Amino acid sequence: MLSWEEVDCVLWDQKTGATIVVDAAPFKEKEKIDLANLTRHLLIAFERKQIISQDAVTVKGREALRTVLTAWAEETEIQAEIYVVRGEGVRYDIILWAPRSVFPSVNGVFHRFLENVTFAQPRLKPGERP
């Protein structure tokens, strides 16, 4: 497990280079969050992006946008699978990326990880409302 500034959790497999990133960010319920725009924001870090697919899905009963792409990151060709999930007062970003050659072998582990995620509400300050 690694620590990155402004990211809640990063899991990195040193042997394969596969990385799972999980981040949660609160938002006000009345704000309309556009999952496609939020996904595009996450893609800024990648170069030479080619989106393979982008589909509206549900993750544990929550609305989500799933994006699969190939790209380059730190001089390595990678494949990534990104989920931006709408919660109640919170948005979750759940990302897997790995060198393209190892992506198929780690994708199943990522999906098992995703199946076992439990979404929790963000901690609010006393008197604060989402």
C-alpha positions in Angstrom: 0.0 0.0 0.0 1.3 3.4 -1.0 0.4 6.9 0.1 -0.2 9.6 -2.6 -1.1 13.1 -1.8 -4.9 13.7 -2.0 -5.7 10.1 -2.8 -7.4 7.9 -0.2 -5.9 4.5 -1.0 -3.3 3.1 -3.5 -2.5 -0.6 -3.8 0.6 -1.4 -5.9 1.9 -4.7 -6.9 5.7 -4.2 -7.2 6.1 -7.4 -9.2 3.6 -6.7 -12.0 3.4 -2.9 -11.8 -0.4 -3.2 -11.4 -2.0 -0.3 -9.4 -5.4 0.1 -7.9 -6.4 3.6 -6.8 -9.5 4.4 -4.7 -10.5 7.9 -3.9 -13.7 9.4 -2.4 -14.8 13.1 -2.6 -17.9 14.6 -1.0 -20.3 16.8 -3.0 -23.5 18.5 -2.2 -26.6 16.5 -3.0 -28.1 19.3 -5.0 -25.0 19.4 -7.2 -25.4 17.4 -10.4 -22.2 15.5 -11.0 -21.5 14.5 -14.6 -19.7 11.1 -14.4 -18.3 11.5 -18.0 -16.7 14.9 -17.1 -15.3 13.5 -13.9 -13.8 10.5 -15.8 -12.2 12.9 -18.4 -10.6 14.7 -15.5 -9.1 11.4 -14.2 -7.6 10.7 -17.7 -5.5 13.9 -17.7 -2.5 12.0 -16.2 -2.4 9.5 -19.1 -0.8 10.2 -22.5 -1.9 8.9 -26.0 -5.2 7.7 -24.6 -7.5 5.4 -26.7 -10.8 4.6 -25.1 -11.8 1.0 -25.8 -15.3 1.3 -24.2 -17.3 3.5 -21.9 -20.6 2.3 -20.4 -23.1 3.2 -17.8 -23.2 0.4 -15.2 -24.1 -0.1 -11.6 -21.6 -1.0 -8.8 -23.2 -2.3 -5.7 -26.5 -0.7 -6.8 -25.0 2.7 -7.4 -24.9 4.5 -10.7 -21.4 4.4 -12.3 -19.5 5.0 -15.5 -17.0 2.3 -16.5 -14.2 3.3 -18.9 -11.6 0.9 -20.4 -8.7 2.4 -22.3 -5.1 2.0 -23.4 -2.6 4.8 -22.8 0.9 5.6 -21.8 2.1 6.5 -18.3 5.6 7.1 -17.2 7.0 5.7 -20.6 5.0 2.5 -20.2 2.1 1.3 -22.3 -0.8 0.6 -20.0 -4.4 -0.6 -20.0 -6.8 0.8 -17.4 -10.3 0.3 -16.2 -11.9 3.2 -14.4 -15.1 3.4 -12.4 -16.6 6.7 -11.3 -19.4 5.8 -8.9 -22.1 8.2 -7.7 -22.9 7.8 -4.0 -25.1 9.7 -1.6 -23.2 12.9 -1.1 -19.9 11.3 -2.3 -18.2 10.3 -5.5 -15.9 7.3 -5.7 -13.1 6.9 -8.2 -11.9 3.3 -8.5 -9.1 2.7 -11.0 -6.9 -0.2 -12.1 -4.0 0.3 -14.4 -1.2 -2.1 -15.3 1.3 -2.6 -18.1 -0.7 -3.7 -21.1 1.0 -7.1 -21.1 -0.1 -8.0 -17.5 -3.5 -6.3 -17.5 -5.5 -9.4 -18.5 -3.9 -11.4 -15.6 -4.7 -8.8 -12.9 -8.1 -7.7 -14.2 -9.9 -10.6 -12.4 -8.3 -9.7 -9.1 -9.5 -6.1 -9.6 -13.1 -7.3 -10.3 -13.0 -9.4 -7.1 -11.8 -6.4 -5.2 -14.6 -4.3 -6.7 -17.2 -7.0 -5.8 -16.0 -6.7 -2.1 -16.0 -2.9 -1.8 -18.4 -1.5 0.8 -19.4 2.1 0.2 -19.6 4.3 3.2 -20.7 7.8 3.6 -18.0 10.5 4.2 -17.6 11.7 7.7 -19.2 15.1 8.1 -18.3 17.8 10.6 -21.0 18.3 13.4 -23.9 20.2 11.8 -22.6 19.8 8.3 -24.9 18.4 5.6 -23.9 16.8 2.3 
